Amino acid sequence: MIEKVDNFLYKGLRKKLVDNLRNKGITNENVLQAIENVPRHFFVPFGLENIAYEDQALPLSDGQTISQPYTVAFQTQLLDVQPGMKVLEIGTGSGYQAAILAELGAKVYSIERITKLHKTAQYTLSSLGYQKCQLFLGDGYLGKEAYAPYHRIIVTCGAVEIPQNLIKQLAVGGKMVIPVGINTQEMLLVVKLNEHDVEITKHGNFVFVPFVKGS
Ligand code: SAH
């Protein structure tokens, strides 16, 4: 059924999107392949399917957005996911980023604070067969202690600081990609060197919806 709707037209548009991302500097072939595999038109609101493969952010309900494909590709490339890794995502939104992580072979745990988005993402991911994604409703500031430590953590909303709980729940040697800033955000890569030290590098400016404290 799903296969039938994911028709030739959308496959062609996905290939074009991948070419576009390659031209913009995305080099990781596994990430590009994941973008080619995930049918983004299932994750956008009804009526916006025709522009699902433009390289732009699109509105979700409650003033939230599904990130621009370039941003998804950039963050995912920086995250450096290997098959079998446990990855925690903060900000499930549409579930699209979670599907990309699942395509890379990750075991995905994703937290969202808005009930409607959480439920819609749950439906979309399970109907597309992304069984490896476990979604939770709650406050991402707290992380998800029950499944910690995580090899990777990806934050898809703009934080004003790096939440200490997330550093605690990151495995030693693990990496976190988090956009930090008030109006615009700087993309930070945080590597946990040992129980006490992290190394932080900066990777350019982006704009995200806010990381809201409290669920
Ligand atoms: N990764 C998403 C992008 C969603 S936009 C996708 O692929 O579609 C960021 C999301 O972060 C929004 O849905 C917003 O509701 C959520 N968010 C903001 N603050 C949060 C918090 N404290 N805990 C969990 N989710 C949060």
Boltz pocket constraint, residues with backbone or C-beta under 6 A from the ligand:
constraints:
  - pocket:
      binder: B
      contacts: [[A, 64], [A, 65], [A, 66], [A, 67], [A, 90], [A, 91], [A, 92], [A, 93], [A, 94], [A, 95], [A, 96], [A, 97], [A, 98], [A, 111], [A, 112], [A, 113], [A, 114], [A, 117], [A, 138], [A, 139], [A, 140], [A, 141], [A, 156], [A, 157], [A, 209], [A, 210], [A, 211], [A, 212], [A, 213], [A, 214], [A, 215]]
      max_distance: 6.0
